[in-house]
């Protein structure tokens, strides 16, 4: 579990980071030639993914200490009543499979546009692989001469960046599920005791307070480690939802294009909603104890219960670099933000001289080279 800078995984990560930032620079060069709201999405994608990889690299250095602290806190609890491991595996498997389907549809969508272009321009393609890579990575091959090794490296970068783009949200979900489950377990223990015939004692509340404070401290330490990822995730999801809404009125020329667009949009909305929901559960479940304490009979109030009540009013939550605290209320705030951004982007799109089109705009020979 020890982080090693000199290792295969670190070398692979470094290659991905270098490729991600290289693609960012190349897409910025292209953006300088053709500025519009659609082309802005490419540098944002590579910038977010490459930066997220750097954050994960930094997080890997801290992960051993986080895992040890988490394990130490877990030892004070009994086993989960529910199958937490099964829930985590199900959420991870479901989202990764949907992400894989989305990427395969992305490839099919590109191929569909290429076939339409070949038919429209009446081209004969002697080397389909070269044509596919040249059209897929136009950003790269506007700057560099075509070569198969560069094309394969670009394909690797696209796949790795796409995985990171999906994994950011999934990682935050799984971390939040683990923390919220322990707060739920502690709340259930108090609820069962209050509804039993056995009166609560000061010793009982002392145990609850110690476990609650330990959970809050664990949540705070994890939040310090992942707050950058939370910020990036919320900003990324908000931007791409706005972009997809803006593209929703564009005509899709084929069934494949329509299926890809609406599936990718639905998947983005689902993934964003789940990330919002699970990350907000940390704050919600940590304050659940405060509501339960109000049900305790007055005769059972004691010093330890008052101390616990003081801590539960503060609770625990994730935040995005201190800019915002993740709670259920933030969903309404982000909805308003999305509407505002949508109005701005629509006005920007109307003022753009070169609009993105789903039809073939040119059959110039250089596109085949």
Protein Blocks (a to p, Z undefined) as FASTA:
>chain_A
ZZcfbafklmmmmmmmmmmmmmmmmmmmmmmmmgcfklmmmmmmmmmmmmmmmmmmmmmm
mmmmmmmmmmmmmmmpccdfbdfklmmmmmmmmmmmmmmmmmmmmmmmmmmmmmmmmmmn
opacfblmlmmmmmmmmmmmmmpccdfklmmmmmmmmmmmmmmmmmmmmmmmmmmmmmmm
mmmmmmmmmmmmmmmmbdcdfklmmmmmmmmmmmmmmmmmmmmmmmmmmmmmmmmmmmmm
mmmmmmmmpccfbfklmmmmmmmmmmmmmmmmmmmmmmmmmmmmmmmmmmmmmmpcfklg
cfklmmmmmmmmnopaddeehlaccdfklmmmmmmmmmmmmmmmmmmmmmpmbdcdfbdf
bfcfklmZZ
